[in-house]
């Protein structure tokens, strides 16, 4: 659910702006919103270099970005000197600019490991709060372990829906030709977990400790690294993802598809039944809790 923040007091906006500035400084980039055609064309080229779409099928064009910016939407870039290393693009959604949907965010290979993605998201958060927006949504592939950790732990976003084959075939260098299942997450910009995460102190979960305490393992990796389903009959449930699904899609497409089907059935099924994702262990586990009945 989107929410318009009508009481974004200056202290919260100032806190968000300061957190964004610290993250940009730590990553060694300058982040700014973009409006000029040359900058927007650079964003389009950056996204193409990251996703490597099929010829004639660009992720987004400079013309579309220009139209989006002119309508008041968000496009920002992270620069190291004159070099564009990362960018993020989002647009407003219903009701009446009550929420921002962050459609694409990416960082060039040369910028990996510097925290540029985190800095971009905090810049977007500060910008959204200044617009009176309280929730940013976006989608990500739930099989990609590093993205799950980034979104659910480092940013403290929370999944709202599991969306099977959300985009249809994409035929690019990251998604391949398989189903494009996604988790839709909501980032509650003023919530205590998000404020703590933005300050660099995210809440973390320990799947092994939870397992020792009785958590059920509903999906895990078997001896052949393929998916193995188990019981979900416990208040806390663990759901695994493979270490590197993108590599797996290239080396063993059948097993990659098997993980897609298994995660859709297990994680998607649990969310449909009312369970909530409360965290992600970097070792590769979604942590879900069920409401007591």
C-alpha positions as MATLAB code, in Angstrom:
seq = 'XXXXXXXXXXXXXXXXXXXXXXXXXXXXXXXXXXXXXXXXXXXXXXXXXXXXXXXXXXXXXXXXXXXXXXXXXXXXXXXXXXXXXXXXXXXXXXXXXXXXXXXXXXXXXXXXXXXXXXXXXXXXXXXXXXXXXXXXXXXXXXXXXXXXXXXXXXXXXXXXXXXXXXXXXXXXXXXXXXXXXXXXXXXXXXXXXXXXXXXXXXXXXXXXXXXXXXXXXXXXXXXXXXXXXXXXXXXXXXXXXXXXXXXXXXXXXXXXXXXXXXXXXXXXXXXXXXXXXXXXXXXXXXXXXXXXX';
ca = [
       0.000    0.000    0.000;
       1.327    3.442   -0.866;
       1.172    6.259    1.596;
       1.465    9.995    1.277;
       3.590   11.438    4.062;
       1.872   14.637    5.132;
       3.963   15.146    8.250;
       7.505   14.709    6.960;
       8.915   16.986    9.603;
      12.148   18.772    8.757;
      14.134   16.573   11.180;
      13.256   13.433    9.176;
      13.990   15.082    5.842;
      17.238   16.495    7.192;
      18.186   13.101    8.613;
      17.528   11.436    5.247;
      19.514   14.074    3.375;
      22.452   13.713    5.768;
      22.393    9.909    5.469;
      22.396   10.183    1.679;
      25.314   12.609    1.760;
      27.339   10.299    4.028;
      26.701    7.313    1.751;
      27.742    9.265   -1.343;
      30.897   10.482    0.373;
      31.782    6.963    1.518;
      31.365    5.614   -2.014;
      33.378    8.415   -3.568;
      30.677    9.663   -5.917;
      28.583   12.771   -6.435;
      24.893   12.027   -6.962;
      22.566   14.453   -8.684;
      19.230   14.410  -10.438;
      19.471   14.551  -14.220;
      17.457   16.424  -16.836;
      19.741   17.210  -19.788;
      19.498   15.003  -22.869;
      23.224   14.184  -22.864;
      23.059   12.953  -19.268;
      19.904   10.945  -19.929;
      21.496    9.342  -22.984;
      24.434    8.350  -20.769;
      21.979    6.710  -18.359;
      20.415    4.748  -21.217;
      23.854    3.575  -22.370;
      24.817    2.597  -18.818;
      21.716    0.442  -18.407;
      22.389   -1.196  -21.791;
      25.953   -2.043  -20.729;
      24.705   -3.665  -17.503;
      21.702   -5.649  -18.796;
      22.927   -6.274  -22.378;
      19.444   -6.516  -23.931;
      18.778   -7.976  -27.349;
      19.421   -5.575  -30.244;
      16.536   -3.199  -30.815;
      15.121   -3.782  -27.332;
      16.557   -1.042  -25.086;
      15.589   -0.997  -21.418;
      14.805    2.707  -21.581;
      15.534    5.447  -24.098;
      16.839    8.953  -23.482;
      13.613   10.286  -24.987;
      11.464    8.413  -22.485;
      13.659    9.537  -19.586;
      13.396   13.127  -20.824;
       9.604   12.879  -20.865;
       9.575   11.319  -17.405;
      11.801   14.038  -15.962;
       9.692   16.771  -17.541;
       6.652   15.249  -15.813;
       8.392   15.531  -12.432;
       9.714   11.997  -12.040;
      13.057   10.819  -10.694;
      16.256   10.181  -12.634;
      19.594   10.430  -10.849;
      23.176    9.541  -11.625;
      26.254    8.771   -9.533;
      29.435   10.331  -10.910;
      33.091    9.803  -10.145;
      34.415   12.951  -11.761;
      32.880   12.984  -15.247;
      32.279    9.204  -15.302;
      28.739    7.945  -14.765;
      29.013    4.827  -12.586;
      25.420    4.325  -11.481;
      21.901    5.538  -12.127;
      18.374    5.127  -10.829;
      15.031    5.847  -12.497;
      11.584    5.948  -10.895;
       8.129    7.334  -11.526;
       5.125    8.291   -9.472;
       2.177    5.978   -9.022;
      -1.310    6.062   -7.611;
      -2.878    7.467   -5.650;
      -2.010   10.994   -6.793;
       1.772   10.792   -6.367;
       1.338    8.864   -3.146;
       4.092    6.423   -3.987;
       7.197    6.243   -6.138;
       7.991    3.141   -8.177;
      11.734    2.683   -8.655;
      11.862    0.964  -12.036;
      15.573    0.566  -12.810;
      18.739    1.007  -10.747;
      22.162   -0.191  -11.794;
      25.879    0.258  -11.176;
      28.633   -0.252  -13.741;
      31.169   -3.009  -13.146;
      33.822   -0.353  -12.505;
      31.781    0.882   -9.557;
      31.107   -2.448   -7.846;
      32.103   -2.853   -4.204;
      31.995    0.844   -3.379;
      28.475    1.167   -1.966;
      27.225    3.220   -4.924;
      23.907    1.358   -5.099;
      23.261    2.101   -1.436;
      24.146    5.763   -1.957;
      21.764    5.999   -4.929;
      18.872    4.504   -2.964;
      19.443    6.860   -0.035;
      19.513    9.799   -2.456;
      16.220    8.569   -3.884;
      14.775    8.229   -0.366;
      15.740   11.790    0.566;
      14.320   13.114   -2.713;
      11.045   11.229   -2.238;
      10.590   12.493    1.310;
      10.984   16.054    0.040;
       8.104   15.324   -2.354;
       5.911   14.118    0.506;
       6.211   10.473   -0.549;
       6.407    7.882    2.197;
       6.790    4.583    0.291;
       8.975    3.531   -2.637;
       8.245    0.232   -4.371;
      10.293   -1.822   -6.793;
      10.714   -5.377   -7.996;
      13.673   -7.744   -7.929;
      14.382  -11.335   -8.881;
      13.978  -13.300   -5.629;
      16.523  -15.882   -6.810;
      19.374  -13.349   -6.876;
      20.969  -13.677   -3.449;
      22.960  -10.431   -3.413;
      19.902   -8.400   -4.422;
      17.757  -10.017   -1.736;
      20.384   -9.150    0.879;
      20.728   -5.590   -0.406;
      16.998   -4.904   -0.567;
      15.820   -6.718    2.547;
      18.761   -6.276    4.912;
      20.809   -3.275    3.841;
      17.764   -1.156    2.912;
      15.143   -2.858    5.146;
      12.514   -3.004    2.388;
       9.823   -5.631    2.810;
       8.159   -7.874    0.192;
       4.505   -7.188   -0.489;
       3.747   -9.637   -3.330;
       5.246  -12.534   -5.269;
       4.669  -11.907   -8.994;
       5.121  -14.913  -11.335;
       6.650  -14.103  -14.752;
       6.003  -10.403  -14.127;
       7.749   -8.994  -17.219;
       7.514  -11.983  -19.537;
      10.615  -13.053  -21.506;
      13.309  -10.370  -21.394;
      16.148  -12.006  -23.376;
      19.003  -10.042  -21.869;
      22.370  -10.847  -20.361;
      21.052  -11.060  -16.794;
      17.576  -12.582  -16.981;
      18.172  -14.982  -19.854;
      15.051  -16.328  -21.561;
      13.304  -17.865  -18.548;
      10.337  -16.711  -16.500;
      10.803  -13.323  -14.855;
       9.310  -13.933  -11.402;
       9.687  -10.934   -9.111;
       9.157   -9.860   -5.536;
       7.462   -6.484   -5.235;
       8.880   -4.722   -2.197;
       7.708   -1.680   -0.271;
      10.244    0.643    1.343;
       8.567    2.500    4.203;
      10.850    5.527    4.249;
      10.004    6.787    7.729;
       9.868    3.428    9.531;
      12.332    2.731   12.359;
      13.974   -0.234   10.543;
      14.582    1.876    7.435;
      15.922    4.810    9.418;
      18.289    2.463   11.258;
      19.397    0.835    8.012;
      19.995    4.227    6.393;
      22.253    5.083    9.321;
      24.353    2.017    8.503;
      23.017   -0.215   11.290;
      20.639   -2.667    9.595;
      18.883   -5.406   11.496;
      20.354   -8.808   10.641;
      18.981  -12.319   10.979;
      20.868  -15.526   11.754;
      19.320  -18.464    9.924;
      21.448  -21.071   11.723;
      20.372  -19.772   15.125;
      16.751  -19.731   14.002;
      17.075  -23.268   12.691;
      18.545  -24.403   15.986;
      15.589  -22.764   17.706;
      13.050  -24.759   15.721;
      12.558  -22.896   12.452;
      11.295  -25.081    9.620;
      13.326  -25.413    6.419;
      10.826  -25.256    3.577;
      13.386  -25.075    0.768;
      17.083  -25.949    0.788;
      19.859  -27.097   -1.550;
      20.381  -30.834   -1.907;
      23.649  -32.752   -2.435;
      23.548  -31.921   -6.149;
      22.884  -28.223   -5.352;
      19.343  -28.582   -6.657;
      16.246  -27.449   -4.722;
      14.784  -29.724   -2.051;
      11.430  -28.896   -0.473;
      10.664  -29.560    3.171;
       8.140  -28.794    5.858;
       6.858  -25.292    6.505;
       5.052  -26.313    9.680;
       6.520  -23.848   12.175;
       5.997  -20.203   13.174;
       9.353  -19.308   11.560;
      10.245  -20.703    8.144;
      13.526  -20.611    6.184;
      13.630  -20.615    2.385;
      16.951  -20.956    0.550;
      18.179  -19.585   -2.767;
      21.258  -20.765   -4.717;
      24.576  -18.909   -4.362;
      24.691  -17.566   -7.950;
      21.562  -18.067  -10.033;
      22.943  -16.038  -12.947;
      25.922  -18.389  -13.324;
      23.645  -21.392  -12.825;
      21.406  -20.272  -15.681;
      24.435  -20.340  -17.968;
      26.013  -23.591  -16.771;
      22.922  -25.661  -15.932;
      19.722  -24.110  -17.309;
      17.582  -27.054  -16.205;
      18.622  -26.659  -12.592;
      18.111  -22.902  -12.848;
      14.542  -23.529  -13.992;
      14.050  -26.041  -11.184;
      15.004  -23.371   -8.628;
      12.581  -20.922  -10.243;
       9.703  -23.375   -9.968;
      10.572  -24.405   -6.416;
      10.915  -20.848   -5.135;
       7.667  -19.830   -6.808;
       5.841  -22.695   -5.126;
       7.428  -22.337   -1.686;
       8.099  -18.619   -1.191;
       5.197  -17.537   -3.369;
       2.915  -20.015   -1.650;
       3.888  -18.900    1.845;
       3.329  -15.235    0.995;
      -0.051  -16.056   -0.548;
      -1.006  -17.815    2.677;
      -0.225  -14.705    4.722;
       3.330  -15.294    5.884;
       5.664  -12.281    6.001;
       9.322  -12.022    5.016;
      11.039  -10.510    8.045;
      14.644  -10.685    6.883;
      17.290  -12.272    4.718;
      20.440  -14.024    5.905;
      23.398  -13.283    3.633;
      24.164  -17.013    3.639;
      21.149  -17.362    1.346;
      18.006  -17.715    3.450;
      14.713  -15.848    3.427;
      13.238  -15.719    6.925;
       9.453  -15.776    7.109;
       7.108  -15.583   10.056;
       3.496  -16.669   10.247;
       0.814  -14.853   12.130;
      -0.387  -16.839   15.115;
      -3.941  -18.018   14.699;
];
